[in-house]
Amino acid sequence: MTDDRIEQRAAELLPEEQAAGGSADPQAQAEAILAESDEREADPGAAPDSFLERRRSDQTVETTR
């Protein structure tokens, strides 16, 4: 993780993230958020209630017009 990435994420904390209580140290909160995000991206099964579905554009549902 780069310092620039952490600083940018810290500057863009969502209101619910700020309300969660870690905003006294936005850098540490952003670093934790990014670490969890990276872990979930690397291992979609890392979070017990999450599911990351990856499909190609040709596998999507066609819309009717």
N, C-alpha and C positions, 0 to 999 in steps of 0.2 A: 504494500500500500504506500502510495506517495503522500508526502506532506501536502502537496497541492490538492490532491483528491480529497483528503481529510478536511482541509480548510474550506474547500468549496462546499462540501456536504454540511459542514458545521454552519456555514453561512445560510444554508437553505433548509434548516430544520423545519419540519412541518409543525403546525400548531399543536397537534396531538403529541408529537415527540417532545416539544417544549413543555407541555403540560405533564408529561410523564415523570418529570422531576430531575432529569439529568442535565438540565440546561445550565446549571451552575458552572459546568465545565463542558461547553458545547464541543470542544475538540475531542474529549474523551468519549462523549456520547456519539459523535459522528464516527469515530474510529470503531466503536462497538457495533454500530449499525452496519457499517461497511464490511466488517469482519463477518458478521452473521449473513449478510447478503452474499458475500463471496463464498461462504461455506455452502449455502443453499444452492448457488449456481453450480458449484463443483460437484455437489452430491444432492440431487433433488429429493432424495429420501431422508435427508438430515433432519428435517422438521417433521414431526409425527403426523401433523394434520395438514400438511401441504402436499400439493401435487403439481409438478411442472410438466405440462404437456408440450411436446415439440412436434410440430407438423410442418411439412413443406406446403407451399402455396397450392400445389396441385392436389393436396389432400383435404382441402377445405370444402365447405358446403357451398354449392352454387346458389346464387340468389335468383329469384324469378323476377322478371320485369313486366 
